[in-house]
């Protein structure tokens, strides 16, 4: 759903901080799908993960409150 919104909105550059593997570690689930195959080049530029350590700290706090 979010990928569809990106495609329809005209956004062509996506930057993300946390890898699927790291997010799954904190959120407690596996099998997250990468957005890269759904946002094909050259129409879309996907950059990341960047600042993964910083993002991991935030997710560790967030998910520890929910799980």
Secondary structure, 3 states (H helix, E strand, C coil): CHHHHHHHHCCCEEECCCCHHHHHHHHCCCCCCCCHHHCCCCCCEEECCCCHHHHHHHHHHHHHHHC
